[in-house]
Amino acid sequence: MEVKQNQVVSKGSILSAIFLVAGTCIGGGMLALPVATGISGFFPSSLMMTLCWLAMTFSALFLLEVNLWLKEGAHIITMASTLLGPLGKGIAWIIFLYISYASLIAYTAAGGSLMVFGSASLFDWPISKEMGCMLFILIFGSVIYLGSYVVGRVNSILFIALIVAYLALMGTGLGEVKSDFLLHQNWSTAYLAIPLLLTTFSFQTMLPSLTPYLHRNIKALRWAIVGGTTLTFIVYLIWQALVLGIVPVEGPNSLIDALAMGEPVTQFLRQHVNSLWVSAIAEYFAFFALVTSFLGIALGLFDFLSDGLKIKKKGMGNVLLTILIIIPVYIFSAYFERIFLVALETTGGFGDSILNGIFPVLMVWIGRYHLKFPSEYRVFGGRPLLIIVLAFFALSLLLETLISTGWICSILDSCEAFRQGSIKGDLP
């Protein structure tokens, strides 16, 4: 075990770490939020979002506790191997790959749709969805091939553009919000969005990189995690209010239509605003959100495959690693219906529930109460909090399993029932 150090960390470094956490969370999944929660309404979905925010924040703090027990640079795979044994390591390997590939498939599918729209509107050149996905993954997959330095520079520029587009969208779009739309409530379906909501607060796999960045300073690391997830939560609340206040639940180009087609909400936002600026900024925002998410996850997968398969990141090794990413991602994103939403839901319901939820709790429990690891840092709450957080993620995993096996209806099924009148919401 590594002895913890508490070197002085500048406020600038802490702020940078907060933005890094928020930037990892905020991305393509944000475009699916209003689509998955629209049938429930703003207030029910806000409650579910609050629960997921708290659960994912606590799980990150638990993972930090585990990470500080081990040597600097210990990845989630190393942590799982040390505390959960070979079985835990194997499960972590599989789920990490699943989360990475499924997320890239979702972002490529949505990016391909934006390419189709952009090609038709900007160049009057209609292209197919398959061609759109091909263009998206070839352009941004080539950036991954050029290495982490280029990815970092490109991603920084795009993230700044993302923030500018978000602020511009809030400034121009809030005037379009119809307060009556925000009063729609359907509490009976609110819980169905939990798997996807978990995805939108997912950043735990990059937490081991924060530890050396903040010199293992416990206070700074806590600030980075809590501040980053809180900033993400605020951004999401405003985004939800904007979209759910503009796009109706039912009718032409509604949230239900977006869900049925499995498309990002920005594709439908433009149909319900008077200002051309709002729809144009929304498209740019969607583009930047998807690309920044794609680049971050693709780079992590690139390095993971290089390390796991012992492929050197140079020459033909880079080519092989790039091919291992872009070919399966392209096939699934281009040829499977509703893959954008389905991929995001399952990564949250299965991937995040296990790897970023259940695993951190189990590792803390074993390290604290069985292996008796000494620790200068311990998350408050003791066994009761561990049990509560574990129960939440176990229920989320059970929920996704029941949805996937057809034992309970999915969000899409609920929307069809809502449309046919068998599920009633409280409309203003």
Beta strands, then each sheet from edge to edge (+ up, - down):
end
